[in-house]
Amino acid sequence: MCKFESGIRGHAVFNVGNQMLSKVPTNLQPHMNVKFIKKYLDLGDVARARQLFDNISEPDVLSWTSLISAYTKMGQCEEAIKLYTEVKNSRKIIPDKFVILAAAKVCANSGDLVKAKEIHGDAVMHGYSSDLLLGNALMNMYKKCKYLSGAERVFAELCTKDVISWTSFCSCYLACGLPEKALSVFREMGSNKIMPNAMTLSTVIPACSSLKSLNWGREIHGFGIKNGMKDNIFVNCALVDMYSNCASIKIAELVFHSMPNLDTVSWNVIISAYFSNGECHKALNKFRQMRREGVVLEIASWNTVIAGCVDNGKPEEALDLFGEMQQLGTTPNQITLTSLLTACTHLENLRQGKEIHVYFVRRFFSDDIVFSTALVLMYAKCGGLEASHQIFSMMSEKDTVAWNTIIIANSMHGRGEEALLLFRKMVDSGVKPNSVTFTGVLSGCSHSQMVDEGISVFDSMSKIYEVEPDSEHYSCMVDVLGRAGRLAEAYKFIQKMPVEPSASAWGALLGACRIYKNVDLARIAANRLFEIELNNPGNYVLFFNILVTAKLWEEASEIRKLMRDRGVRKVPGCSWVEVNNRVHTFVVGDKDNDQIVEIFEFLDEIRRKMKSAGYSAVTEFVLQDLDGEEKEVSLCNHSEKLAVAFGILNLKGQSSIRVFKNLRICGDCHDTIKFISKIVGVRIIVRDSLRFHHFTDGLCSCKDFW
């Protein structure tokens, strides 16, 4: 029930319970300004507090401080900074340490380093550089801005340092990626007779986790027990994470089970610990136990278990969990959707990936760099390179990961020229390339036979960009030279490598020997691969095919015998295609599909037309001892042909189909699919174990080098 009370100078005030709501009073005495502004802010009515503030001719410094703090709490950092700038430029008011403190908290929230430096300068100018309260806030501000030099300067200027100062300083080093320095500050803290508290331990234990320093972690754990912190939930959560990262999951379990009060964060930490140690079964069981015991399932819990499944190669389970999450009415956030998008990428599920994309746009309307980058990769790995480019071009901010993703996307689709062009644009934009960038660019150069460009990029790595080549980059260069037919040069390059040649390097050389039919170098590469990767069937099969092509039947038989003796079995070919929102999978000689009769009739017709056009089957890709006609029939059973035929028979007006295969596409299938694309007039995209092939009008994007 409301009652009318007398207002100040005739102003109407309504008292509802103990809260006072009213129209904004005017013509107040100066001493009443802060009282009413504070009252409105206590009620959460910042708009009315601001209206009253704007009506005051000379607001005092406390009014400025209160309003700046209110905008900061609401996340309106830009408005808070504007107010601070106004008070700083006012000739009638000298900023005190509290208004500077409020401004420092704004910059901590916004991460605006330019403004942060300005606020620090104001503190020094007004004589507050050694103030403990303000100094601690300034260090926190620089931590959030990840500007270590500023934090070091603030810490050095403090005459007195308390436990908060030392803890904040430790935290700064950790936030800036220097865990060793954080531990060093922690040791120095003890030397200065400052007793760490629970917050200090929960800050410094993650440094041990980052360094995987189990000994230091144990020492700090023991210190916490001795000093009455064994039941602190923040310390214990940090310990569970530390022991997990140090591969001591059993101790992590003991710490978790010893915790007297388990909250949602505690459960999330142990679940994450299981996932990070590859124990998915335990992680999922713990999540189910968490649900059975009635623990509140926040979005962070769902994000932990969904991301854990994705990271551990269980994308289907991640999507199933998302279904459960929706049934329980939990709304996904951007982190959830990014993990789900990664799951769709692993599954090459373009349809569901598009649905998540649409949901994100409708729900958030924001240009989230992490989600956008995940979208670029999802579309590229599902065969939609054009969509990847569209998403990338719309990104307002592009970091190193985003540039790397679009470069790698073009490389995997055989567009080396575009990958190199993007690399140059990346450098011109001021983004620094890293090791992954060069792997992507060199891979693109190899697939597009851009030898000179590849050599130039490789040479520039250490000379210009200060990135030392690793074994992956050397392997890419072997591929660059090999694919261009410069096999002798590629072999010399391997011999002169400053690092031990990896299986990738020898594999690249062996692959080039297949293309250019160089048996002598193939023997050298194959023998090295048989030593490095004893049980990799792909190496045996590739070398076998090289020998068969050279009609070295006896030596080829020896390779088959070697496979039998070593128990190495060829991985069965498997291809899949999505039709009518369902994924259809095919294996060699598959007979289970409902349309299998139509599929073989279609392939027989294609084979007849190819023969009429002068085509002869490339029977070297058949391992069985069959006669010529049987070999041709066997080739028709290859999984990629079956999947392509099924996709063609179910086009329903579509202009393209996408087929995925677990192994490298064979030469005969490659020729056949080129022919089908010309006869049928559709675009066929095939992703094998190495790259994407875009078949259009009888041609392939790989130019027959893959």
C-alpha positions in Angstrom: 0.0 0.0 0.0 1.3 3.5 -1.0 1.0 6.6 1.1 1.7 10.2 0.2 4.3 12.0 2.2 5.4 15.6 2.2 8.2 16.2 -0.3 11.2 18.4 -0.1 10.3 21.9 -1.3 6.9 20.6 -2.4 8.3 17.6 -4.3 6.1 14.5 -4.2 7.6 11.4 -2.7 6.0 7.9 -2.5 7.2 5.5 0.2 6.8 1.9 -1.0 7.9 -0.4 1.8 11.3 1.0 2.7 12.1 2.2 -0.8 11.7 5.7 -2.0 10.6 6.3 -5.6 9.9 9.7 -7.0 10.3 12.1 -9.8 13.7 13.7 -10.0 13.9 16.6 -7.4 15.2 20.0 -8.5 16.6 23.1 -6.8 18.0 21.0 -3.9 20.5 22.4 -1.4 24.0 21.3 -2.4 24.3 19.0 0.7 21.3 17.0 -0.5 22.8 16.2 -3.9 24.9 13.2 -2.9 22.1 11.9 -0.7 19.6 11.7 -3.5 22.1 10.5 -6.1 23.1 7.7 -3.7 19.5 6.8 -3.0 18.7 6.4 -6.7 21.9 4.4 -7.2 21.0 2.1 -4.3 17.6 1.5 -6.0 19.4 0.7 -9.2 17.9 3.7 -11.0 21.1 5.0 -12.7 19.1 7.0 -15.3 17.4 9.1 -12.6 20.6 9.5 -10.7 22.2 10.8 -13.9 19.3 13.1 -14.5 19.7 14.6 -11.0 23.4 14.8 -11.5 23.0 16.7 -14.8 20.7 19.2 -13.1 23.3 20.1 -10.5 25.4 23.1 -11.5 28.4 22.1 -9.4 28.4 18.4 -8.5 31.0 17.5 -5.9 33.7 14.8 -6.3 31.7 12.2 -4.4 28.8 12.5 -6.9 31.2 12.0 -9.8 32.8 9.0 -8.1 29.4 7.4 -7.3 28.1 7.8 -10.8 31.3 6.5 -12.4 31.2 3.4 -10.2 27.5 2.8 -11.0 28.2 2.9 -14.8 31.1 0.5 -14.3 28.9 -2.0 -12.4 26.4 -1.9 -15.3 29.2 -2.6 -17.8 28.8 0.9 -19.4 32.5 1.5 -19.4 32.5 4.0 -22.2 30.0 6.3 -20.3 32.0 5.9 -17.1 35.3 7.0 -18.9 33.5 10.0 -20.3 32.5 11.1 -16.8 36.0 10.7 -15.6 37.3 12.8 -18.4 34.8 15.5 -17.6 35.8 15.6 -13.9 39.5 15.6 -14.7 39.0 18.5 -17.1 36.9 20.5 -14.6 38.8 23.5 -13.2 36.6 23.6 -10.0 37.3 20.0 -8.8 40.6 18.3 -8.1 40.2 14.5 -8.5 40.8 12.6 -5.3 42.1 9.1 -5.0 38.6 7.7 -4.9 37.5 9.0 -8.2 40.8 7.8 -9.7 40.2 4.4 -8.0 36.7 4.3 -9.7 38.3 5.1 -13.1 40.9 2.4 -12.6 38.1 -0.2 -12.1 36.6 1.0 -15.3 39.8 0.3 -17.2 40.1 -3.1 -15.5 36.7 -3.9 -16.9 37.2 -2.5 -20.4 40.9 -3.5 -20.9 41.6 0.0 -22.4 45.4 0.2 -22.0 45.6 3.8 -23.4 43.2 5.1 -20.8 44.8 2.9 -18.1 48.2 4.6 -18.7 46.5 8.0 -18.5 44.8 7.1 -15.2 48.1 5.9 -13.7 49.7 9.2 -14.8 46.9 11.1 -13.1 47.5 9.2 -9.9 51.2 10.1 -10.0 50.5 13.8 -10.9 48.1 14.2 -7.9 50.5 12.5 -5.5 48.8 9.1 -5.0 51.5 6.9 -6.6 52.4 5.4 -3.2 48.8 5.0 -1.9 48.2 1.3 -1.0 44.5 1.1 -1.9 44.9 2.8 -5.2 48.2 1.0 -6.0 46.5 -2.4 -5.6 43.7 -1.3 -7.9 46.1 0.0 -10.5 48.0 -3.3 -10.5 44.7 -5.1 -11.1 43.9 -2.7 -13.9 47.2 -3.4 -15.6 46.7 -7.2 -15.1 43.4 -7.0 -17.0 45.1 -5.0 -19.7 48.0 -7.5 -19.7 50.6 -4.7 -19.4 53.3 -6.0 -17.2 55.6 -2.9 -17.3 52.9 -0.8 -15.8 52.2 -3.2 -12.9 55.9 -3.5 -12.2 56.1 0.3 -12.0 53.1 0.6 -9.6 54.5 -2.2 -7.4 57.9 -0.5 -7.2 56.3 2.9 -6.3 54.4 1.5 -3.3 56.1 2.3 0.0 54.0 -0.2 1.9 52.9 -3.5 0.4 50.3 -5.8 2.0 49.2 -9.3 1.1 46.8 -7.9 -1.5 49.7 -6.1 -3.2 51.9 -9.2 -3.4 49.0 -11.4 -4.5 48.0 -8.9 -7.3 51.6 -8.7 -8.5 51.8 -12.5 -8.7 48.5 -12.5 -10.6 49.9 -10.0 -13.1 52.8 -12.2 -14.1 50.5 -15.2 -14.4 48.0 -13.2 -16.6 50.9 -12.1 -18.8 52.0 -15.7 -19.4 55.0 -15.7 -17.0 54.3 -18.4 -14.4 58.0 -18.7 -13.4 58.0 -15.0 -12.4 54.8 -15.4 -10.5 56.4 -18.2 -8.4 59.5 -16.0 -8.0 57.3 -13.2 -6.6 55.6 -15.7 -4.3 59.0 -16.7 -2.9 60.1 -13.1 -2.5 56.8 -12.5 -0.6 57.8 -15.0 2.0 61.3 -13.4 2.3 59.6 -10.1 3.1 57.6 -11.7 6.0 54.2 -11.3 4.3 51.9 -14.2 5.2 50.1 -15.5 2.1 46.3 -15.9 2.4 43.9 -18.2 0.6 43.6 -15.8 -2.3 47.4 -15.8 -2.7 47.4 -19.6 -2.9 44.5 -19.8 -5.3 46.4 -17.3 -7.4 49.9 -18.9 -7.4 48.8 -22.6 -7.6 47.8 -22.1 -11.3 51.4 -21.1 -12.0 52.5 -24.5 -10.8 49.7 -26.0 -13.0 51.0 -24.0 -16.1 54.6 -25.2 -15.4 53.5 -28.7 -14.5 55.6 -28.2 -11.4 54.4 -31.0 -9.2 57.0 -30.4 -6.5 56.1 -26.7 -6.1 52.5 -27.6 -6.1 52.9 -30.1 -3.3 54.9 -27.6 -1.2 52.2 -25.0 -1.5 49.5 -27.6 -0.8 51.4 -28.5 2.4 51.7 -24.8 3.4 47.9 -24.4 3.0 47.2 -27.4 5.2 49.6 -26.2 7.9 48.1 -22.7 7.9 44.4 -23.7 8.1 43.4 -23.4 4.5 42.7 -27.1 3.7 38.9 -26.5 3.5 39.1 -23.3 1.4 37.1 -24.1 -1.8 39.1 -21.8 -4.0 42.4 -23.3 -2.9 41.1 -26.8 -3.3 39.7 -26.2 -6.8 43.1 -24.8 -7.9 44.8 -27.9 -6.4 42.5 -30.3 -8.3 43.4 -28.5 -11.5 47.1 -28.4 -10.7 47.3 -32.1 -9.9 45.3 -32.9 -13.0 47.7 -30.9 -15.2 50.6 -32.7 -13.6 49.1 -36.1 -14.5 48.4 -36.9 -10.8 44.7 -37.5 -11.3 44.5 -39.8 -8.3 45.7 -37.0 -5.9 43.2 -34.6 -7.7 40.5 -37.1 -6.8 41.6 -37.2 -3.2 41.6 -33.4 -2.9 38.1 -33.3 -4.5 36.6 -36.0 -2.1 38.2 -34.3 0.9 36.4 -31.0 0.2 33.7 -30.4 2.9 31.5 -28.2 0.7 31.2 -29.1 -2.9 29.7 -26.4 -5.1 29.1 -26.3 -8.9 32.6 -25.0 -9.6 34.1 -27.9 -7.7 32.2 -30.5 -9.7 33.2 -28.7 -13.0 36.9 -28.7 -12.0 37.0 -32.5 -11.3 35.0 -33.2 -14.5 37.4 -31.1 -16.5 40.3 -32.9 -14.8 39.1 -36.2 -16.0 38.6 -35.0 -19.5 42.1 -33.4 -19.6 43.6 -36.8 -18.6 41.6 -38.6 -21.3 39.3 -40.3 -18.8 36.0 -39.5 -20.6 34.1 -42.3 -19.0 34.9 -41.1 -15.5 34.1 -37.5 -16.5 30.7 -38.4 -17.8 29.9 -40.6 -14.8 30.9 -37.7 -12.5 28.6 -35.4 -14.5 25.7 -37.9 -14.0 26.4 -38.2 -10.3 26.4 -34.4 -10.1 22.9 -34.4 -11.6 21.7 -37.2 -9.4 22.8 -35.3 -6.3 20.8 -32.3 -7.3 23.7 -29.9 -7.9 22.5 -26.9 -9.8 23.5 -27.3 -13.4 24.7 -23.9 -14.6 25.6 -23.2 -18.2 29.3 -23.5 -17.2 28.7 -27.2 -16.2 27.2 -28.0 -19.6 30.0 -26.2 -21.3 32.6 -28.2 -19.4 31.1 -31.6 -20.3 30.3 -30.6 -24.0 33.7 -29.2 -24.6 35.3 -32.2 -22.9 33.6 -34.6 -25.2 34.6 -32.6 -28.3 38.2 -32.4 -27.2 38.3 -36.1 -26.5 37.0 -37.1 -29.9 33.4 -37.7 -28.9 31.5 -35.2 -31.0 28.4 -37.3 -31.1 28.1 -37.4 -27.3 28.6 -33.7 -27.3 25.6 -33.2 -29.6 23.5 -35.7 -27.5 24.3 -33.7 -24.3 23.2 -30.5 -26.0 19.9 -32.2 -26.7 19.5 -33.0 -23.0 20.5 -29.5 -22.1 17.8 -28.1 -24.3 15.2 -30.5 -22.8 16.0 -29.1 -19.4 15.5 -25.6 -20.6 19.1 -24.4 -20.3 19.9 -21.7 -22.8 23.3 -22.1 -24.6 25.8 -19.2 -24.7 28.5 -18.4 -27.1 30.9 -20.8 -25.5 28.4 -23.7 -25.9 27.7 -22.9 -29.5 31.4 -22.7 -30.3 32.0 -26.2 -28.9 29.0 -27.5 -30.8 30.3 -26.0 -34.0 33.6 -27.8 -33.4 31.7 -31.0 -32.9 30.0 -30.4 -36.3 33.4 -29.7 -37.9 34.7 -33.1 -36.6 31.7 -34.9 -37.9 31.7 -32.8 -41.1 28.0 -32.2 -40.4 27.2 -29.1 -42.5 23.5 -29.2 -41.9 23.8 -29.0 -38.1 26.6 -26.5 -38.4 24.4 -24.2 -40.4 21.6 -24.6 -37.8 24.0 -23.5 -35.0 25.2 -20.6 -37.2 21.6 -19.4 -37.7 20.8 -19.8 -34.0 23.9 -17.7 -33.0 23.0 -14.9 -35.4 19.4 -14.7 -34.2 20.3 -15.0 -30.5 23.5 -12.9 -30.1 23.8 -10.6 -33.1 27.5 -10.1 -32.2 30.7 -10.5 -34.1 32.4 -12.9 -31.7 35.9 -13.6 -33.0 36.2 -17.1 -31.5 32.8 -18.3 -32.9 33.4 -16.6 -36.3 36.8 -18.4 -36.6 35.1 -21.7 -35.7 32.6 -21.0 -38.4 35.3 -20.4 -41.0 36.8 -23.7 -40.2 33.5 -25.6 -40.1 32.4 -24.4 -43.5 35.9 -25.1 -45.0 36.1 -28.7 -43.6 32.6 -29.4 -44.8 33.5 -28.3 -48.3 32.0 -24.8 -48.3 35.1 -22.7 -48.9 33.0 -19.8 -50.4 31.0 -19.6 -47.1 34.3 -19.5 -45.2 35.5 -16.5 -47.2 32.2 -14.7 -46.6 32.3 -15.2 -42.8 36.0 -14.1 -42.7 35.3 -11.0 -44.8 32.6 -9.9 -42.3 34.8 -10.3 -39.2 35.5 -6.8 -37.8 38.5 -8.1 -35.9 40.9 -10.7 -37.2 43.6 -12.2 -34.9 46.4 -14.6 -35.8 44.1 -17.7 -35.3 41.5 -16.2 -37.6 44.1 -15.5 -40.4 45.7 -19.0 -39.9 42.3 -20.6 -40.2 41.4 -19.0 -43.5 44.9 -19.6 -44.9 44.7 -23.3 -43.9 41.2 -23.5 -45.3 42.4 -22.4 -48.8 45.4 -24.8 -48.6 43.3 -27.8 -47.9 41.1 -26.9 -50.9 44.2 -26.6 -53.1 44.1 -22.9 -53.5 47.7 -22.1 -52.9 47.7 -18.7 -54.7 44.8 -17.5 -52.4 46.6 -18.8 -49.3 49.8 -16.9 -50.2 47.7 -13.7 -51.0 46.0 -14.0 -47.6 49.4 -14.4 -45.9 50.6 -11.2 -47.5 47.4 -9.4 -46.4 47.8 -10.7 -42.9 51.3 -9.3 -42.7 50.2 -6.0 -44.2 47.4 -5.7 -41.6 50.0 -5.8 -38.8 49.1 -9.3 -37.5 52.2 -11.3 -36.7 52.4 -14.8 -38.3 53.4 -17.8 -36.2 54.5 -21.4 -36.8 51.0 -22.5 -37.8 50.7 -19.7 -40.4 53.8 -21.0 -42.2 52.6 -24.6 -42.1 49.4 -23.4 -43.8 51.1 -21.3 -46.5 53.7 -23.9 -47.3 51.0 -26.6 -47.6 49.2 -24.4 -50.0 52.3 -23.9 -52.1 52.9 -27.6 -52.3 49.3 -28.4 -53.5 49.5 -25.7 -56.1 53.1 -26.5 -57.3 54.3 -23.0 -56.3 58.0 -24.0 -55.8 59.7 -20.6 -55.9 57.1 -19.0 -53.7 57.4 -21.9 -51.2 61.2 -21.6 -51.0 60.8 -17.8 -50.6 58.3 -18.2 -47.7 60.4 -20.9 -46.0 63.6 -18.7 -46.2 61.7 -15.7 -44.8 60.6 -17.6 -41.6 63.6 -17.0 -39.5 65.2 -14.2 -41.4 62.2 -11.8 -41.4 59.6 -13.2 -39.0 61.8 -14.8 -36.4 60.0 -18.1 -36.5 62.3 -21.1 -36.4 61.2 -23.9 -38.8 60.3 -27.2 -37.2 59.9 -30.7 -38.6 56.5 -29.9 -39.9 57.8 -27.0 -42.0 60.7 -29.1 -43.4 58.2 -31.8 -44.3 56.1 -29.2 -46.2 59.2 -28.1 -48.1 59.9 -31.7 -49.1 56.3 -31.8 -50.4 56.7 -28.5 -52.2 59.8 -29.8 -54.1 58.4 -33.3 -54.6 55.0 -32.4 -56.1 56.8 -30.2 -58.6 58.9 -33.1 -59.8 62.1 -32.0 -58.2 62.6 -35.3 -56.4 66.4 -35.3 -56.3 66.3 -31.9 -54.8 63.7 -33.0 -52.3 65.9 -36.0 -51.2 68.9 -33.7 -50.8 66.8 -31.4 -48.7 65.9 -34.3 -46.4 69.5 -35.3 -46.1 70.5 -31.7 -45.0 67.7 -31.1 -42.6 69.0 -29.9 -39.2 66.2 -31.9 -37.5 65.5 -35.6 -37.7 63.4 -36.2 -40.8 59.9 -37.2 -39.7 57.5 -39.7 -41.2 55.7 -36.7 -42.8 58.9 -35.8 -44.7 59.6 -39.3 -46.0 55.8 -39.8 -46.7 55.9 -36.6 -48.8 58.8 -38.0 -50.8 57.1 -41.4 -51.3 54.0 -39.6 -52.5 56.0 -37.7 -55.0 57.6 -40.9 -56.2 54.2 -42.3 -56.9 53.3 -39.3 -59.1 56.6 -39.3 -61.0 57.1 -43.1 -60.9 60.6 -42.9 -59.4 61.1 -46.4 -58.0 64.7 -45.9 -56.7 63.9 -43.0 -54.4 60.6 -44.7 -53.5 62.6 -47.7 -52.1 64.7 -45.4 -49.9 61.6 -43.5 -48.6 59.6 -46.6 -48.0 62.3 -48.4 -46.1 62.7 -45.4 -43.8 58.9 -45.3 -43.3 58.8 -49.0 -42.5 61.3 -48.3 -39.7 59.6 -45.1 -38.4 55.9 -46.2 -38.8 56.1 -50.0 -38.6 52.3 -50.5 -38.5 51.1 -47.8 -40.9 49.4 -49.7 -43.8 49.3 -46.6 -46.0 53.0 -46.6 -46.5 53.0 -50.3 -47.6 50.0 -49.8 -49.9 51.5 -46.7 -51.5 54.9 -48.4 -52.2 53.1 -51.6 -53.4 51.2 -49.5 -56.0 54.5 -47.8 -57.2 56.0 -51.3 -57.7 52.9 -52.6 -59.5 52.9 -49.6 -61.8 56.6 -50.3 -62.6 55.6 -54.0 -63.3 57.9 -55.1 -60.5 55.6 -58.0 -59.6 58.1 -60.0 -57.5 59.1 -57.1 -55.3 55.5 -56.0 -55.0 54.6 -59.5 -53.7 57.4 -59.2 -51.1 55.7 -56.0 -49.8 52.4 -57.9 -49.5 54.2 -60.7 -47.7 55.9 -58.2 -45.4 52.5 -56.8 -44.5 51.2 -60.3 -43.6 54.3 -61.2 -41.6 54.0 -58.0 -39.6 50.3 -58.2 -39.1 49.7 -55.0 -41.0 46.3 -54.8 -42.5 45.0 -52.3 -45.1 42.4 -50.0 -43.5 39.1 -50.6 -45.3 38.0 -47.7 -47.5 34.9 -45.9 -46.2 33.0 -43.0 -47.8 30.0 -41.1 -46.7 27.5 -38.6 -48.2 24.6 -36.6 -46.7 21.3 -37.0 -48.5 17.9 -35.9 -47.2 19.4 -34.8 -43.8 20.8 -38.3 -43.3 24.4 -39.5 -43.6 24.8 -42.6 -45.8 28.0 -44.6 -45.4 29.6 -46.9 -47.9 32.4 -49.4 -47.7 34.1 -51.4 -50.5 31.7 -53.7 -52.2 28.8 -52.4 -50.1 25.5 -54.2 -50.8 23.3 -52.9 -47.9 22.0 -49.7 -49.5 18.4 -49.8 -50.7 19.4 -48.3 -54.0 22.4 -50.6 -54.6 21.0 -52.0 -57.8 20.5 -48.5 -59.3 24.0 -47.5 -58.0 25.7 -50.3 -59.9 23.6 -49.8 -63.0 24.7 -46.1 -63.0 28.4 -47.0 -62.5 28.2 -49.7 -65.3 26.7 -47.1 -67.6 29.5 -44.6 -66.7 32.1 -47.3 -67.3 30.7 -48.1 -70.8 30.7 -44.4 -71.7 34.2 -44.0 -70.5 35.4 -46.9 -72.6 33.7 -45.4 -75.6 35.6 -42.2 -74.9 38.9 -44.2 -74.9 39.3 -44.6 -71.2 40.9 -47.7 -69.7 40.6 -48.6 -66.0 43.7 -47.9 -63.9 43.8 -51.4 -62.4 47.1 -50.9 -60.5 44.9 -49.7 -57.6 43.5 -53.2 -57.1 45.5 -55.3 -54.6 43.9 -58.7 -55.3 45.2 -61.2 -57.8 42.4 -60.8 -60.3 42.3 -60.9 -64.1 41.7 -57.6 -66.1 37.9 -57.8 -66.2 37.6 -58.7 -62.6 39.9 -55.9 -61.6 37.7 -53.4 -63.5 34.6 -54.7 -61.7 36.5 -54.5 -58.4 37.3 -50.9 -59.0 33.6 -50.2 -59.4 33.1 -51.4 -55.8 35.3 -48.6 -54.3 33.5 -46.7 -51.6 33.9 -43.2 -53.1 32.4 -44.3 -56.4 29.4 -45.8 -54.6 28.9 -42.6 -52.5 29.2 -40.3 -55.5 26.7 -42.5 -57.5 24.2 -42.5 -54.6 24.5 -38.7 -54.3 24.0 -38.2 -58.1 20.9 -40.5 -58.0 19.4 -38.4 -55.2 20.3 -34.9 -56.4 16.7 -33.5 -56.3 17.7 -30.2 -58.0 21.0 -29.6 -56.2 23.9 -28.4 -58.2 26.6 -30.1 -56.1 27.3 -33.1 -53.8 29.9 -33.5 -51.1 31.5 -36.9 -50.4 34.0 -37.7 -47.6 36.5 -40.5 -47.5 38.8 -41.8 -44.8 41.7 -42.8 -47.1 43.4 -41.2 -50.1 41.2 -41.3 -53.2 42.5 -43.8 -55.7 43.6 -42.8 -59.3 40.9 -44.8 -61.0 38.2 -43.3 -58.8 39.7 -39.8 -59.4 39.4 -40.3 -63.2 35.9 -41.7 -62.9 34.6 -38.9 -60.8 36.1 -36.3 -63.2 34.2 -38.1 -66.0 31.0 -38.1 -64.0 31.2 -34.4 -63.3 31.4 -33.8 -67.1 28.6 -36.2 -68.1 26.1 -35.3 -65.4 27.1 -31.6 -65.2 27.2 -31.2 -61.4 30.0 -30.1 -59.1 31.4 -33.0 -57.0 33.4 -32.2 -53.9 35.4 -35.1 -52.5 37.5 -34.8 -49.3 40.0 -37.6 -48.9 42.5 -38.1 -46.1 44.8 -35.4 -47.6 42.7 -32.6 -49.2 39.6 -31.5 -51.0 39.1 -32.2 -54.7 36.6 -30.0 -56.6 35.4 -31.8 -59.7 33.8 -29.6 -62.3 33.2 -30.2 -66.1 35.7 -33.0 -66.2 38.5 -31.3 -64.4 39.7 -31.4 -60.8 41.1 -28.5 -58.7 44.2 -30.6 -57.8 45.2 -30.8 -61.5 45.8 -34.5 -61.0 48.5 -34.0 -58.4 47.5 -35.1 -54.9 
